Amino acid sequence: MEREAQQVQALREELVERIARAYDRSGAPAGGSMAVLKDLWFNRASAPTVLAHSVSAAMFCVIAQGSKEVLLGDERYHYDPMRYLLVAAELPVAARVIEATPAAPYLSLTLRLDPALVSSVMGEAGYLVAHAQADVRALDVSPLNTQLLDAVVRLVRWVVRKSWRPWR
């Protein structure tokens, strides 16, 4: 148990360091989103942000440092380095960074998902159930387990290699 906690801490620290370094090396502004691949962005904010309304694409979001809040109708979703956000369809949302400072900026990654692929995977996994039989959510926050965090860190390692440049 203690060994896994140490592994998770090391992975989180590496994720923070690699995203921060990508911003530093890119010459990108200190805040905002930076496209690193066609459907992958790193995000950074040095202070809490105001509530911004938008239409969210299908996406997977992991926070390395800080925290964020997403509002969908009357529902409020809070996520941080311990939890990830998954959005399975385009939705009208409002969101804001709620924890960020210049010394410990909000750092995250967003991976846009192909809705057709999400639907296909859900069907293959047996998650497509008649609406009357399930509490269907197109947006949810879930605990970030060690295996998923490790996969995210490996993706970031691959993206932020020595020769990396921001995607344009």
NORBEL-V810340 format. One record per backbone hydrogen bond with DSSP energy under -1.0 kcal/mol. CO is the residue of the C=O (numbers start at 1). NH is the residue of the N-H. E is the energy in kcal/mol with one decimal. If there is no record, write none. Layout:
# NORBEL-V810340
CO | NH | E
CO | NH | E
This chain:
# NORBEL-V810340
1 | 5 | -1.9
2 | 6 | -2.1
3 | 7 | -2.1
4 | 8 | -2.7
5 | 9 | -2.2
6 | 10 | -2.4
7 | 11 | -2.5
8 | 12 | -2.6
9 | 13 | -2.5
10 | 14 | -2.3
11 | 15 | -2.4
12 | 16 | -2.3
13 | 17 | -2.5
14 | 18 | -2.7
15 | 19 | -2.2
16 | 20 | -2.5
17 | 21 | -2.4
18 | 22 | -2.0
19 | 23 | -1.9
20 | 24 | -2.3
21 | 25 | -2.8
22 | 26 | -1.5
23 | 27 | -1.1
32 | 44 | -2.0
34 | 42 | -2.5
35 | 167 | -1.5
37 | 40 | -1.1
39 | 112 | -2.7
40 | 36 | -2.7
40 | 37 | -1.7
41 | 110 | -2.6
42 | 34 | -2.8
43 | 108 | -2.0
44 | 32 | -2.9
45 | 106 | -2.8
52 | 95 | -2.3
54 | 93 | -2.6
56 | 91 | -1.6
58 | 113 | -3.0
59 | 87 | -3.2
60 | 111 | -2.9
61 | 85 | -2.2
62 | 109 | -2.5
65 | 107 | -2.3
67 | 98 | -2.0
67 | 99 | -1.6
68 | 79 | -2.4
69 | 96 | -2.2
70 | 77 | -3.1
71 | 94 | -1.9
72 | 75 | -2.1
75 | 72 | -2.3
77 | 70 | -2.9
79 | 68 | -2.5
80 | 83 | -1.8
82 | 144 | -2.8
84 | 142 | -2.1
85 | 61 | -2.8
86 | 140 | -2.1
87 | 59 | -1.5
91 | 56 | -3.5
93 | 54 | -2.7
94 | 71 | -3.7
95 | 52 | -2.7
96 | 69 | -2.7
97 | 49 | -1.8
99 | 67 | -1.1
104 | 101 | -1.3
106 | 45 | -1.6
107 | 64 | -2.9
107 | 65 | -1.8
108 | 43 | -2.6
109 | 62 | -2.1
110 | 41 | -2.6
111 | 60 | -2.2
114 | 118 | -2.3
115 | 119 | -2.5
116 | 120 | -2.2
117 | 121 | -2.7
118 | 122 | -2.5
119 | 123 | -2.3
120 | 124 | -2.5
121 | 125 | -2.2
122 | 127 | -3.0
123 | 126 | -1.0
130 | 133 | -2.0
131 | 134 | -1.1
134 | 136 | -1.2
138 | 88 | -3.6
140 | 86 | -2.6
142 | 84 | -2.6
145 | 149 | -2.5
146 | 150 | -2.6
147 | 151 | -2.0
148 | 152 | -2.3
149 | 153 | -2.6
150 | 154 | -2.4
151 | 155 | -2.1
152 | 156 | -2.4
153 | 157 | -2.6
154 | 158 | -2.1
155 | 159 | -2.3
156 | 160 | -3.0
159 | 161 | -1.1
161 | 164 | -2.1
